[in-house]
Amino acid sequence: MANTKSAQKQARQNVVARQRNLARRTAIKTAVKKVLTSIEKSDSIEAIQGLLKEAEAKLARAKNKGVIHANTARRKIGRLAKRVAALQKEQLAPAKKK
């Protein structure tokens, strides 16, 4: 247990920060999962891009707040964008063949 007043206050602040960070991490996982399930279902490109934009925003915010490492955020955004682009290309390719 913290001995000084300042250490006690910091311990209280750490509890709140830990809960906030956990909520942000959970929101990121949910947003990423929504994009991936939407890709698997082959939803409309517009819907998937909207979900991707939301996931990118959550990842960027968490990166700026120090919840996740900057490279981790970039890697996750890049991989999601790559999958969305591949799906978009795949959906456009059959239309051109006809």
Beta strands, then each sheet from edge to edge (+ up, - down):
end
